[in-house]
């Protein structure tokens, strides 16, 4: 018999009231918010403050998480995108190497094509083959969770396979944001600095509450500044506007729940998959990214810009 990790869905830290994480190696339940570790004795958690030990600064700062990099071979605008050569390495290798700098306990590439699998196998054994018929990246992620038999409370960060200039700091940031909450999902945003971006439907805007919970994501201009946005002659204050950054952290168990949720009318209208989570009443934590991310690679022009950037920075 072993500790049942499903209990983590219904119990909380008695001090901080936050989520607990099971440390299998030390047989303890960890609360980074309360900076305490509770013992598990005879497979039963002992949630008493006088039985808990105080976490060291290193333990508090360390967040256990896994990174998954979906790497689909098919791409309308850039066929075979994961294997696109960037200064002598395939794009997916650049993403993998940056993700490895984030402090993740494991970085896995998930692909649907043998050529990508073979190329990734040359630089890491952490690659899995997934089905080709997934309708979304989250469905592919759910298959990886099953293949790896991850515990429900494991934090999984989904990193796009077309971001060779990925900032490792943002990966660890979104994992820590989720770890310090009871939400099932977390993501990041950046400040909007150009007026045109406010009105660009390809730039997804997000608004949040005082507790770092996303209220809504939209291609529309939100929030709507009633005093200035109806008058082109008035300068628009950009400080309230945030653009969503497409990096997500999930609890592994929620990924499996998510794909069972019915499609929401809002996500169909906006073509934004994350709206399904809010529609069904779940929380998404969000905060501003520590480092403004570079754009991903969607076209040959994007690829040329990335190559030029890497050559100029020698990174």
C-alpha positions in Angstrom: 0.0 0.0 0.0 1.2 3.6 -0.7 0.0 7.1 -0.1 -3.0 7.8 -2.3 -2.2 11.0 -4.3 -5.8 11.5 -5.1 -6.1 12.8 -1.5 -4.3 15.9 -2.7 -7.4 17.0 -4.5 -9.4 17.3 -1.3 -6.9 18.2 1.4 -5.0 21.5 2.0 -2.3 22.9 4.2 -3.9 23.6 7.6 -1.6 26.7 8.0 -1.5 28.3 4.6 -4.7 26.7 3.2 -2.9 26.2 0.0 -2.2 23.2 -2.3 0.0 20.4 -1.0 2.6 18.5 -3.1 3.7 14.9 -2.4 7.4 14.5 -2.2 7.7 10.8 -2.9 11.5 10.6 -2.2 11.1 12.0 1.4 7.5 10.8 2.0 6.3 14.2 2.8 3.6 16.7 1.8 5.1 20.0 0.8 3.4 23.4 1.2 5.7 26.0 -0.4 3.2 28.8 0.6 3.5 27.9 4.3 7.1 26.8 4.0 6.4 23.5 5.7 6.8 19.8 5.1 4.3 17.4 6.7 5.2 13.7 7.3 3.3 10.8 5.8 3.3 8.0 8.3 2.0 4.5 7.4 0.6 6.1 4.2 -1.5 8.6 6.3 -0.7 12.4 6.1 0.0 13.9 9.5 -1.2 17.5 9.0 -0.2 18.9 12.4 2.0 22.0 12.6 4.0 20.6 15.5 4.8 17.5 13.4 5.9 19.5 10.3 9.4 20.7 9.6 10.3 24.0 8.2 11.5 24.1 4.6 15.0 25.4 3.8 15.2 28.5 1.5 16.5 26.2 -1.3 13.5 23.9 -0.9 11.0 26.8 -0.9 12.5 28.2 -4.1 12.6 24.8 -5.8 9.4 23.9 -7.7 9.2 20.4 -9.1 7.8 20.4 -12.7 7.9 18.6 -16.0 8.1 20.3 -19.4 6.4 18.9 -22.4 7.2 20.2 -25.9 4.7 19.3 -28.5 6.4 19.0 -31.9 4.0 18.4 -34.8 5.6 17.8 -38.1 2.7 19.2 -40.2 2.6 23.0 -40.7 0.8 24.8 -43.4 3.1 27.7 -43.7 6.4 26.0 -42.7 6.3 22.2 -43.5 8.5 20.1 -41.2 8.8 23.0 -38.8 10.4 21.2 -35.8 13.3 20.1 -38.0 14.0 23.5 -39.6 17.7 24.1 -39.4 18.8 27.0 -37.1 22.6 27.4 -37.1 23.3 23.7 -37.4 20.6 22.4 -35.1 16.9 21.6 -35.7 14.5 24.1 -34.2 13.1 21.6 -31.6 16.6 21.1 -30.2 17.0 24.8 -29.5 13.6 24.7 -27.7 14.6 21.6 -25.7 18.0 23.1 -24.6 16.3 26.3 -23.4 13.7 24.3 -21.5 16.4 22.3 -19.8 17.7 25.6 -18.3 14.4 26.2 -16.6 15.1 23.9 -13.7 12.5 21.3 -14.8 13.0 17.8 -13.4 12.4 16.4 -16.9 11.9 17.8 -20.4 10.0 15.6 -22.9 9.4 16.2 -26.6 6.1 14.8 -27.9 5.8 14.3 -31.6 3.5 12.7 -34.1 6.1 11.9 -36.8 8.9 9.4 -37.1 11.4 11.9 -38.7 11.0 14.2 -35.7 11.3 11.3 -33.3 14.5 10.1 -34.9 16.0 13.6 -35.0 15.2 14.2 -31.3 16.6 10.8 -30.3 20.0 12.0 -31.5 20.2 14.5 -28.6 17.9 13.1 -25.9 16.1 9.9 -25.0 13.2 11.9 -23.6 11.0 11.8 -26.6 7.6 10.1 -27.0 5.5 9.3 -30.1 1.9 10.4 -30.0 -1.1 9.9 -32.2 -1.7 12.1 -35.3 -5.4 12.6 -34.9 -5.4 14.9 -31.9 -7.7 17.9 -32.3 -5.7 20.2 -30.0 -2.4 20.5 -28.3 -4.1 19.8 -24.9 -5.3 16.4 -26.2 -1.7 15.6 -27.1 -0.6 16.7 -23.7 -3.2 14.4 -22.1 -1.8 11.4 -24.0 1.7 12.3 -22.7 0.5 12.4 -19.2 -0.9 8.9 -19.6 2.2 7.6 -21.3 4.4 8.9 -18.5 1.9 7.8 -15.8 2.3 11.2 -14.1 0.7 11.8 -10.7 -2.4 14.0 -10.8 -0.6 16.8 -8.9 2.5 16.9 -11.1 3.0 20.3 -12.6 3.3 20.1 -16.4 4.5 23.1 -18.4 3.5 23.1 -22.0 6.2 24.9 -24.1 5.5 25.5 -27.8 7.9 23.7 -30.1 8.3 26.7 -32.4 9.9 29.0 -29.8 13.7 28.6 -30.2 14.3 31.9 -28.3 12.3 30.7 -25.3 13.2 32.4 -22.0 13.8 29.6 -19.4 13.0 32.1 -16.7 9.4 32.3 -17.9 9.0 28.5 -17.8 10.1 28.3 -14.2 8.0 31.4 -13.4 4.7 29.9 -14.7 5.4 26.6 -12.8 6.0 28.5 -9.6 2.8 30.6 -10.1 0.8 27.4 -10.3 2.6 25.7 -7.4 1.8 28.6 -5.1 -2.0 28.4 -5.8 -4.9 26.0 -5.7 -5.8 26.7 -9.3 -5.5 23.9 -11.9 -3.8 26.1 -14.5 -1.5 29.1 -14.9 -0.2 31.3 -17.7 1.6 34.6 -18.4 1.1 38.0 -20.0 3.1 40.9 -21.2 2.4 44.7 -21.2 1.1 46.0 -24.5 3.3 48.9 -25.7 1.8 49.8 -29.1 -1.7 51.2 -29.7 -2.1 49.1 -32.9 -1.7 45.9 -30.8 -4.7 46.8 -28.7 -6.9 46.6 -31.8 -5.1 43.7 -33.4 -7.3 40.5 -33.2 -4.2 38.3 -33.6 -2.9 39.7 -30.2 -5.0 38.0 -27.5 -5.8 40.4 -24.6 -6.4 39.3 -21.1 -7.9 41.0 -18.0 -7.4 39.7 -14.4 -8.5 40.3 -10.9 -6.6 41.5 -7.8 -5.7 37.9 -6.9 -4.0 37.1 -10.3 -7.0 35.2 -11.6 -7.7 35.6 -15.3 -11.2 37.1 -15.8 -11.4 36.8 -19.6 -9.2 36.4 -22.7 -10.3 38.0 -26.0 -9.3 39.1 -29.4 -11.3 42.2 -28.8 -9.8 45.3 -27.2 -10.3 44.6 -23.5 -10.6 46.4 -21.2 -12.6 49.0 -23.2 -11.5 52.5 -22.3 -14.8 54.3 -22.7 -13.3 57.8 -22.4 -10.7 57.5 -25.1 -11.4 54.5 -27.4 -14.4 56.2 -28.9 -12.3 59.3 -29.8 -9.4 58.8 -32.2 -8.0 62.2 -31.2 -7.4 61.2 -27.6 -4.2 59.4 -26.6 -4.9 55.9 -25.3 -3.4 55.0 -21.9 -1.8 51.6 -22.6 -1.1 50.7 -18.9 -4.3 48.6 -18.4 -3.7 46.4 -21.5 -2.0 43.0 -21.3 -1.3 40.5 -24.1 -1.5 36.8 -23.3 1.6 34.7 -23.7 0.9 31.2 -24.9 2.8 29.3 -22.2 0.7 27.2 -19.8 1.3 25.2 -16.6 -1.2 22.6 -15.6 -1.7 20.0 -12.9 -1.5 16.7 -14.7 -4.9 15.5 -13.4 -6.6 18.6 -14.7 -5.3 18.0 -18.2 -7.3 14.8 -18.3 -10.3 16.6 -16.8 -10.1 19.3 -19.4 -10.4 17.1 -22.5 -13.7 15.8 -21.0 -15.2 19.3 -20.6 -17.7 20.3 -23.2 -16.7 22.9 -25.8 -17.8 26.3 -24.8 -19.6 28.8 -27.1 -17.1 31.4 -26.1 -14.1 29.5 -27.2 -15.8 28.9 -30.6 -16.6 32.6 -31.0 -13.1 33.7 -30.1 -11.2 30.6 -31.2 -9.4 30.5 -27.9 -9.2 27.1 -26.2 -8.5 28.5 -22.7 -11.9 30.0 -22.5 -13.3 26.5 -21.9 -11.6 26.5 -18.5 -13.2 29.8 -17.4 -16.6 28.8 -18.9 -16.7 25.7 -16.7 -15.8 27.7 -13.6 -12.1 26.8 -13.1 -9.4 29.4 -12.2 -6.4 30.3 -14.4 -3.7 32.1 -12.5 -1.9 34.8 -14.5 0.9 37.3 -14.0 3.3 39.4 -16.1 6.2 37.5 -17.6 9.6 38.3 -16.1 11.1 38.5 -19.6 9.1 39.6 -22.7 9.2 36.6 -25.0 10.3 36.6 -28.6 7.8 35.7 -31.2 7.5 32.1 -32.3 8.3 30.8 -35.8 5.3 30.4 -38.1 6.7 31.4 -41.5 10.0 31.3 -43.5 10.4 35.0 -42.7 10.1 34.3 -39.0 12.7 31.6 -39.3 15.1 34.0 -41.1 14.7 36.6 -38.3 15.4 34.0 -35.6 18.6 32.8 -37.4 19.7 36.4 -37.8 19.1 37.1 -34.1 21.0 34.0 -33.0 23.9 34.8 -35.2 24.1 38.4 -34.0 23.9 37.4 -30.3 25.9 34.2 -30.8 23.4 32.4 -28.5 
